[in-house]
């Protein structure tokens, strides 16, 4: 069972989203991960989409660690 944390922070270059897990996160397209990890990744994608819809801006990069 994984513990997943999503951090949202203001930075000088914009907004930073960071997802961390005490277990390895699945790679994009990989069919694995815990329910908590998958929900965390879904939440990150929804935040990205809503950010674009509200601000008209896109995130520059997304790194999964």
N, CA, C and O atoms as a DFTB+ gen file, in Angstrom:
260 C
 N C O
     1  1       0.844      -1.175       0.000
     2  2       0.000       0.000       0.000
     3  2       0.886       1.234       0.000
     4  3       1.748       1.396       0.864
     5  1       0.666       2.088      -0.966
     6  2       1.493       3.275      -1.132
     7  2       0.864       4.478      -0.442
     8  3      -0.358       4.604      -0.368
     9  1       1.718       5.352       0.055
    10  2       1.297       6.662       0.536
    11  2       1.726       7.667      -0.511
    12  3       2.906       7.745      -0.854
    13  1       0.770       8.443      -1.027
    14  2       1.022       9.378      -2.121
    15  2       0.736      10.790      -1.636
    16  3      -0.264      11.034      -0.961
    17  1       1.627      11.724      -1.985
    18  2       1.469      13.128      -1.622
    19  2       1.550      13.983      -2.870
    20  3       2.430      13.789      -3.708
    21  1       0.624      14.935      -2.995
    22  2       0.678      15.920      -4.072
    23  2       0.954      17.268      -3.430
    24  3       0.220      17.708      -2.546
    25  1       2.023      17.922      -3.883
    26  2       2.378      19.244      -3.376
    27  2       2.142      20.264      -4.482
    28  3       2.538      20.055      -5.629
    29  1       1.494      21.369      -4.129
    30  2       1.282      22.483      -5.050
    31  2       1.922      23.701      -4.404
    32  3       1.589      24.054      -3.273
    33  1       2.846      24.347      -5.123
    34  2       3.564      25.480      -4.547
    35  2       3.788      26.566      -5.588
    36  3       4.018      26.282      -6.763
    37  1       3.719      27.816      -5.137
    38  2       4.109      28.937      -5.988
    39  2       5.628      28.993      -6.033
    40  3       6.297      28.788      -5.020
    41  1       6.164      29.270      -7.205
    42  2       7.605      29.444      -7.367
    43  2       7.838      30.698      -8.195
    44  3       6.899      31.207      -8.808
    45  1       9.063      31.209      -8.230
    46  2       9.339      32.387      -9.056
    47  2       9.043      32.157     -10.539
    48  3       8.782      33.113     -11.269
    49  1       9.080      30.899     -10.993
    50  2       8.849      30.596     -12.409
    51  2       7.426      30.133     -12.684
    52  3       7.111      29.780     -13.821
    53  1       6.557      30.123     -11.680
    54  2       5.177      29.685     -11.874
    55  2       4.732      28.770     -10.751
    56  3       5.153      28.923      -9.605
    57  1       3.885      27.824     -11.088
    58  2       3.352      26.886     -10.108
    59  2       4.051      25.543     -10.273
    60  3       4.274      25.077     -11.390
    61  1       4.393      24.931      -9.148
    62  2       5.027      23.621      -9.184
    63  2       4.047      22.595      -8.629
    64  3       3.480      22.785      -7.553
    65  1       3.856      21.522      -9.359
    66  2       3.110      20.361      -8.882
    67  2       4.106      19.234      -8.692
    68  3       4.940      18.977      -9.560
    69  1       4.016      18.571      -7.565
    70  2       4.943      17.471      -7.313
    71  2       4.169      16.324      -6.679
    72  3       3.438      16.511      -5.706
    73  1       4.340      15.147      -7.240
    74  2       3.734      13.950      -6.669
    75  2       4.859      13.055      -6.163
    76  3       5.840      12.810      -6.866
    77  1       4.704      12.575      -4.944
    78  2       5.689      11.658      -4.376
    79  2       4.955      10.435      -3.832
    80  3       3.784      10.505      -3.458
    81  1       5.661       9.336      -3.798
    82  2       5.109       8.091      -3.283
    83  2       6.210       7.349      -2.546
    84  3       7.383       7.421      -2.912
    85  1       5.812       6.636      -1.504
    86  2       6.810       5.843      -0.786
    87  2       7.132       4.545      -1.529
    88  3       8.002       3.784      -1.106
    89  1       6.430       4.297      -2.632
    90  2       6.736       3.179      -3.523
    91  2       6.947       3.729      -4.929
    92  3       6.513       4.839      -5.237
    93  1       7.609       2.955      -5.777
    94  2       7.896       3.397      -7.139
    95  2       6.604       3.710      -7.873
    96  3       5.669       2.910      -7.873
    97  1       6.559       4.899      -8.510
    98  2       5.408       5.271      -9.331
    99  2       5.486       4.551     -10.672
   100  3       6.582       4.329     -11.187
   101  1       4.344       4.182     -11.247
   102  2       4.371       3.525     -12.553
   103  2       4.833       4.485     -13.641
   104  3       4.583       5.688     -13.571
   105  1       5.503       3.942     -14.636
   106  2       5.914       4.736     -15.796
   107  2       4.679       5.045     -16.641
   108  3       3.697       4.304     -16.588
   109  1       4.716       6.142     -17.430
   110  2       3.581       6.429     -18.315
   111  2       3.287       5.233     -19.224
   112  3       4.194       4.681     -19.848
   113  1       2.026       4.842     -19.293
   114  2       1.623       3.712     -20.121
   115  2       1.771       2.360     -19.452
   116  3       1.303       1.352     -19.981
   117  1       2.415       2.325     -18.298
   118  2       2.611       1.068     -17.575
   119  2       1.335       0.723     -16.809
   120  3       0.750       1.583     -16.152
   121  1       0.911      -0.520     -16.894
   122  2      -0.323      -0.959     -16.250
   123  2      -0.002      -1.532     -14.875
   124  3      -0.011      -2.746     -14.675
   125  1       0.280      -0.638     -13.932
   126  2       0.570      -1.082     -12.573
   127  2       0.368       0.098     -11.635
   128  3      -0.192       1.120     -12.030
   129  1       0.807      -0.038     -10.429
   130  2       0.657       1.012      -9.436
   131  2      -0.522       0.717      -8.522
   132  3      -1.435      -0.029      -8.877
   133  1      -0.481       1.314      -7.345
   134  2      -1.565       1.116      -6.385
   135  2      -2.734       2.033      -6.745
   136  3      -2.608       2.915      -7.594
   137  1      -3.855       1.812      -6.098
   138  2      -5.015       2.675      -6.325
   139  2      -4.663       4.112      -5.953
   140  3      -5.012       5.041      -6.682
   141  1      -3.978       4.306      -4.828
   142  2      -3.601       5.659      -4.405
   143  2      -2.691       6.323      -5.430
   144  3      -2.861       7.505      -5.729
   145  1      -1.731       5.586      -5.970
   146  2      -0.834       6.146      -6.976
   147  2      -1.599       6.521      -8.238
   148  3      -1.389       7.599      -8.794
   149  1      -2.479       5.645      -8.688
   150  2      -3.251       5.931      -9.892
   151  2      -4.166       7.134      -9.687
   152  3      -4.289       7.967     -10.584
   153  1      -4.809       7.243      -8.524
   154  2      -5.645       8.409      -8.240
   155  2      -4.810       9.684      -8.174
   156  3      -5.261      10.740      -8.620
   157  1      -3.605       9.600      -7.626
   158  2      -2.711      10.756      -7.589
   159  2      -2.340      11.221      -8.984
   160  3      -2.326      12.421      -9.257
   161  1      -2.039      10.278      -9.871
   162  2      -1.694      10.630     -11.252
   163  2      -2.899      11.213     -11.991
   164  3      -2.751      12.138     -12.789
   165  1      -4.092      10.672     -11.725
   166  2      -5.311      11.227     -12.322
   167  2      -5.532      12.651     -11.824
   168  3      -5.869      13.538     -12.608
   169  1      -5.343      12.876     -10.526
   170  2      -5.508      14.219      -9.963
   171  2      -4.533      15.206     -10.591
   172  3      -4.904      16.342     -10.886
   173  1      -3.293      14.782     -10.796
   174  2      -2.302      15.663     -11.428
   175  2      -2.751      16.052     -12.831
   176  3      -2.626      17.214     -13.219
   177  1      -3.270      15.102     -13.593
   178  2      -3.731      15.379     -14.955
   179  2      -4.936      16.318     -14.941
   180  3      -5.023      17.226     -15.768
   181  1      -5.861      16.108     -14.011
   182  2      -7.025      16.993     -13.919
   183  2      -6.616      18.408     -13.528
   184  3      -7.169      19.377     -14.048
   185  1      -5.664      18.539     -12.628
   186  2      -5.160      19.861     -12.244
   187  2      -4.547      20.545     -13.457
   188  3      -4.785      21.730     -13.692
   189  1      -3.757      19.799     -14.230
   190  2      -3.129      20.364     -15.426
   191  2      -4.186      20.845     -16.414
   192  3      -4.077      21.946     -16.953
   193  1      -5.203      20.026     -16.654
   194  2      -6.256      20.390     -17.601
   195  2      -7.055      21.601     -17.125
   196  3      -7.333      22.506     -17.912
   197  1      -7.422      21.625     -15.862
   198  2      -8.206      22.736     -15.324
   199  2      -7.387      24.021     -15.281
   200  3      -7.925      25.105     -15.509
   201  1      -6.098      23.911     -14.992
   202  2      -5.220      25.080     -14.999
   203  2      -5.235      25.725     -16.379
   204  3      -5.332      26.946     -16.497
   205  1      -5.138      24.901     -17.425
   206  2      -5.163      25.420     -18.796
   207  2      -6.520      26.029     -19.117
   208  3      -6.584      27.091     -19.736
   209  1      -7.609      25.378     -18.707
   210  2      -8.950      25.888     -18.992
   211  2      -9.196      27.236     -18.315
   212  3      -9.841      28.113     -18.890
   213  1      -8.690      27.399     -17.109
   214  2      -8.936      28.625     -16.346
   215  2      -7.983      29.744     -16.735
   216  3      -8.403      30.892     -16.879
   217  1      -6.694      29.420     -16.909
   218  2      -5.691      30.471     -17.153
   219  2      -5.318      30.631     -18.617
   220  3      -4.798      31.674     -19.015
   221  1      -5.577      29.610     -19.422
   222  2      -5.148      29.633     -20.821
   223  2      -3.680      29.290     -20.996
   224  3      -3.163      29.325     -22.112
   225  1      -3.002      28.958     -19.902
   226  2      -1.575      28.625     -19.947
   227  2      -1.394      27.127     -19.744
   228  3      -2.218      26.462     -19.116
   229  1      -0.292      26.612     -20.292
   230  2       0.025      25.196     -20.115
   231  2       1.249      25.050     -19.228
   232  3       2.105      25.934     -19.176
   233  1       1.320      23.913     -18.525
   234  2       2.536      23.605     -17.786
   235  2       3.638      23.312     -18.779
   236  3       3.395      22.711     -19.826
   237  1       4.846      23.732     -18.458
   238  2       5.973      23.530     -19.367
   239  2       6.523      22.118     -19.322
   240  3       6.933      21.577     -20.349
   241  1       6.535      21.527     -18.162
   242  2       7.134      20.193     -18.051
   243  2       6.444      19.425     -16.938
   244  3       5.893      20.004     -16.002
   245  1       6.488      18.123     -17.065
   246  2       5.946      17.241     -16.034
   247  2       6.940      16.105     -15.853
   248  3       7.242      15.378     -16.799
   249  1       7.440      15.959     -14.653
   250  2       8.390      14.896     -14.363
   251  2       7.800      14.003     -13.287
   252  3       7.368      14.489     -12.242
   253  1       7.779      12.729     -13.529
   254  2       7.310      11.772     -12.536
   255  2       8.533      11.184     -11.857
   256  3       9.440      10.683     -12.522
   257  1       8.555      11.244     -10.535
   258  2       9.689      10.714      -9.776
   259  2       9.244       9.543      -8.944
   260  3      10.052       8.951      -8.228
